[in-house]
Amino acid sequence: MVRIKPFAAVRPPKEIVEEVAARPYDVLNSAEAKAEACEKSLLHITKPEIDFEPMPDEHSQTVYDRAVKNFKDWQEKGWLVQDSKPCYYIYAQTMNGKTQYGLVLCAHTDDYSDGKIKKHELTRKDKEDDRMIHVRIQNANIEPVFFSYPDNAEIDSIVRRYTAGEPEYDFTAEDGFGHHFWVIDDDAVINRITEIFKDIPAFYVADGHHRTAAAARVGTEKRTGNPGHTGNEEYNFFMAVAFPESQLTIIDYNRVVKDLNGMSPEEFVKALEKDFIVEKKGSGIYKPEHLHNFSMYLGGEWYSLEAKEGRYDDSDPIGVLDVTILSDLVLDRILGIKDLRTDKRIDFVGGIRGLGELSKRVDSGEMAVAFALYPVSMKQIVDIADSGNIMPPKTTWFEPKLRSGLAIHKLD
């Protein structure tokens, strides 16, 4: 049973929302952000190193200070304006003709520490620390985290009723994805949504594990420093967009490797045949067709790799994952890659880039071999999170990403 609350969002006037809204901080590097940012873009707040020439270290105090200044300036210029009362919001995204509808809300930091906000990935302390600094210096959640929750018919009905009306924001970004936004400001509806979520058993972190952990840490820090803490303060909550789990799209997260660990291509294929049925598919892109089927690009050709029965454990929620099968039987056993988080011989490619990106990186000589995986299912994620297990690194890629700048949550 999760706790949520409405909040008075800081957000752009509708006539400039397309200029302010931006891709999230972690899907583009500093050079890409600098090239992409217009004058009003939120990237000046989330990646403020782009304001300098040459660009300094993004973790420097100069950059953090500029982030605070820019957030203040955007509000003073009227590019970001706070709503007059706490509301819930509906944020819908359209990709390839499919629309998913999320509720923009505030979740409770205690629900994270109590395990009611469930994670499926490990976090790195350095990345948590960086996000924590951003929350602390701004005293705000500038970007939302991405949650899923078990489908609820009454919430779906409320969302349908509101989205039948005119949206507050409605635009298509440069990547072709549509973004639509409605405000729920009726007190009776707000109260009912809050009550419904008391019967929702858990949230599941889809994207934003580091931001979630950082928000929880800031909440703990603020309550520790407040002798008059009551538990009702705004800092006890952080901003999220929560989607019904049936609506979400998970795409593949693929791997490229720099070398064959001293083997020739022929020796490598021979080694694979111990645990896989290997079938050459030719020069045309081959996409995995089902779980435990992989595609491989090597020497200008695509291959199908079908994991043989008995090489994985269907009763183990981690062992049955294709990322685990590939890691254990290929990356570790054959290629000698022991730690996916630290080994510099491996890189990861989100499926949104297409399988052509894999062949491109191999054909360029940068990489020796590429592997494409069948996407994990939402059920697999829920099963792993419910069991308290953690997925291997770079397992899930949710698309489309949340656009930043449509709503900001202040902690006071």
N, C-alpha and C positions, 0 to 999 in steps of 0.2 A: 504494500500500500504506500504509494509515493505521495509526497507533499509538493504541491505546486502553488504558485500565486501569480496574479497578473502584475504588470509593472507599467510605469509610464515611460514608454520608449523614447529615446532620443533618435530622431530619424529625419531624413531630408524632405523638404517640400516636394510635392509630386512632380512639379515642372522641372526639377533638376535631378531626380532620382537616378536617371541613367548615367549622369555625370559623376555622381557620388559613389554609387554602388561599384564594387570591385570584386575581383576574384580573391579568395582567401590567401592569407600571407604565405602559406606553406605549399602552394602549388606553382609558384613562380619565383625565380631567383631575382636578385636585386636589379640586374641589367634588364631583365624582362619587365619588371615592375616600372622601372624608369621609362622604358619605351612605351609602356601601356598607359601610364597615368596622365590624365588631363589635369587642368588646374584644380578642380574640385574633388578629384578622386580620393577615396578613403585610403588609397595606398600611401598617401602622404602621412597618414596617421599610423597605419599598420607596418609600413616599410619606409620610415622617414629618412633612411640613408640615401634615398633617391634625390633628396633635396640638395645634396652636396656634390661638389666636383673638385677633386676626385671623391668617389664614395668611400666613407670610412667604414671601419668594422661595424657591422649592424648591432653588435652587443656593446658598443662604447657608450659612455655616459653622454657624449655629445648627441648621439642618435636618440637615446632615451629622452633627453631634454627636449629635442625637437618634436618628438611624438606628443609630449604633453602640450607644448606650445601650439602645435597644429590642431589638436583636439579643441583647445580653448578658442583658437582663431575661427575654426569652422562654426562653432556655436555663436560667436560674436558676429560673424558675417551672415548668420541666418541660413547657412548651408546645412546645419543640423539643428533641429528644434525639438524640445521635449514636449510630449503630449501633456495635457492638463490633468489627466487622471489615469490611474492604472487600468490597463486593458489587456485582453488576450488578442492575438493576431493570428491570421491564417496566412501561411506562406506556401504557395503552390509553385511547382517547377514542371516544365514541359520539355521532354526530350524524346525525339523520334516519334512524336504523336501520342506519347503516354504522359499523363499528368499525375503527380503525387502531391498530396495535400498534408502539410504539417502545421501543427499548432506552435506558435512562438510563445514561450512561457518561461517562468523562472522555476527551477528545481532547487531543492534544499541540499546544502552541502552535507548535512548529516546522512542523507540517504546514500551518498557516495561512500562515506566511511562505514556505514552500516551494511553495505552490500546490496542495497535496493537499487542502486544504479550500477549495473553490472558491466564489467569490462571483459574483453577477449584478447587484449594485447598488453604486453609489458610497456612501461614508459621508461624513458631515459631521464636521469636526474638533471642533466644539463639543459635538456629541452624544457623540462618542467620548470626549472629555475628561470629560464628566459621568459616563458609565458607568465610566470608568477610576477616577475618584475613589471611586465606590461600591465597586468591587472592592478598591481599595487600603485604604480605611478599615475595611472589614469583614474584610479578609484572607480573602475567601470569594466564591464565585459564588452569590449569593442566588437568582438566576433562571436557568434553563437557556436555551441557544440551541436552535434547531430545525433539525436536519439531515435530509437524505435521503441514501440510499445505494442502489446498484444491488441489486436483489433477490437474495437468497441462500437457496437451498432449505434448507441445514442450519440457518441461523439461524431460518428460519420454523418448522422442525420443533421446535427447542428452545423457541421461544415458544409454540407450540401445546401442548407438553407441560406447561409451567408454567401457562398460562392455563386449562387444564382443571381446575386446583385452585382452592381458595378464595383470593380476593384479600386482600391486606393492607388495602387501601382500596377502597371501592366506594360511590360516591355520585353523585347527580345535582345539578348546580349550578342556581342560580336561572334560568339561561338555557336550561335543558332539556338541556344536554349532559352525558353520562355520563363519569365519570372512574374508572378502575380501575387498581390498582397491585399488583404482585407483587414479592417479593424473591427474587433468585437468590443463595443463599449456599453452594451446593455448590462446593467448590474445584475439582473435576474439570470441572464445567460452566463455571465462571468461566475456567479456563485454556483450555478449548476455544474459548470465545467470543473471547478475546484472540487466539488463533492464527488463527481464521477471518478476523478483520478484517485480518490481515496480507496477505490476498489481495484485500481490497476496494480497488479502485483509488483511490477518492476519496470524500470527503463533499461534499455540496452544501448551502450555507447556504440554507435555505428562509425562515426568519424569524429576525432577531436579528443583522443585519450589524454593528451598532454594538457590541453586547455581545461578539461574536466578536473584533472588532478591538481592543476595550478589554482583553479577557482576554489576548490575545497581547501587547499592549503592557505589561501588568502583569508577565507572565512575563519579558519582556526586561528590564524595570526591576529585578526581583528578582534575576535571575541576574547582572546587572551589578553589583549591590550586594553580592553574596555571594562573597568571595574563595575560599571552599571549595566553590563550585558543582560538582556532579557530574553533573547532568543527570537525576537520579532524583527530585529534590525534587517535592513536591506542586504547587508553583507553576508547574511546567512543563506542567500539565494544567488544563483547564477543563471545566465540566459542559455536557453536551448531551443532548438526546433525539433519537435517530436512527431514522427510519422508512424502511421499504422504499419506493422511489419510486412503485411501482405502487399503493400504498394511499392516497396523499395526494390531498386535494381542494383544487383551486385555484378560487377564485371570482372574479367580475369586480371590477375596480377602476375606478370611473367618475369622470366629470368634470362639474363645473358651472362656468359662466362668468357673470360679473357683467353684461356688456354685449355688444352686437353690433358694437362698434368703429365706432359712428356710422352703422350701416346700419339700415334698417327690416327687419322680419321677411321681407317679400317680397324685398327686395334680397339678404338673407342666403341665403335658399333658392335664389335664382337663381345666386348665386356658388357654392353647393355643387354645382349641376348640371354644372359643368365637369368634376368629377372623380368624381361619384357619381351613381348612379341613385337619384333621390329619389322615394319613394312615401309619400303620406299614409296613416296607419293609423287615425286617429280618436282618440277620447278614452280608449279602453281601453289599458292598458299593453302596449307592444310590446317583446319581449325579443329581442336579437340571436340569429339562428338558426345561424350558422356563422362561421368566420373571415372577415374582411373585410366583414362585415355589421354595421352599427351601428344603434342606435336613438337617436333624438333627440326631446327634448321641448321644444316651442317654442309659445308662444301658446295653451296649453291643449290641444294636440294632439301625438300621437306620430307619428313618421316613421321609415321604414326608409331607411337610407343604405347602398347597395351600392357599394363601391369598384370603379371601372371597371378592366378589364384594362389593363395597361401603366402603371398609376399607382403600382406598387410592384414590388419586385424579389424574387421568390421564392428567388433564390439567395443573398440577403444575410440572414443570421440576424437582424440588427437591422431592416433595411429591410422585412422581411416582417411584422413585428409590427404588430398593429392599433394599439397605442399610438403607434408611429412614424407609421403612415399618418395617424391622426387629428391627431397633433402637426404633421406637415409640411403636410398638405393643408388643414387647417381651423384649428387653433389658431394656427399661425404665419402661413400664407399669407393667411388671410381675417381672423382676429381679432387678429392682431398680437401674439400671446403668444409671446415668444422664449425665455424661460427658465422652465420649469415649476417650478423650485425657488424662485424669488424673486418671480415675478409675483403680485401681490396680487389680480389679477382672476380667478384660477382657484382652485378648491378641489377636493378629492378625496373621494369617498364610497365606502367599502367596500361590496361587494355584499351583505354580511351584513345590511345595513340595508334591502335590497329596493329595487326601482325606484320604489316609491311615495315614497321619500325624495327622489328626484330631482324628481318633479313637485311635491312639497310645497315644495321650496326655490325652485322657479321660480314657482309660484302665489302664494307669499308676497310676491313682488317682490324678494326678496333676490338672486336670480339671474335672468338673462335666458334662458339656454338650458342644457340638460343633455344629456350624451351617455353612453350605456351601451355597453360593449364586451363582446365574446365573451371568455371567460377564456383566458389563455395555457395551453399544455399543459406538462406536466413535461418532455417531449422538447424543447420550445423552450428551456426554462430550462437543461437539460443542454447542449444544443448551444451556447448562448451562453456558458455558463460554461467549457466545454471549449475554446472558441475564444479565450478571454481577453477577450471583449467584455463590455460592461456594458449592461444594459437601461435604458431611459428611467425617470425617477422614477415611483413609484407604479404599477408594472405588475402586481405579484403580490399576492394576498391569500389567505393560507392560513387555513383554518378547519376545525376549531375551534382556538382559540389554546391554548397550553400553560397549564395552571393552575400558578401559582407557589406554592411552599411545600410541595410533596410531597417534595422533596429539595433539600438545600443542600450545596455542596461547599466545605469549608475548605481553604485553601491551605497549611496547615502540618501 
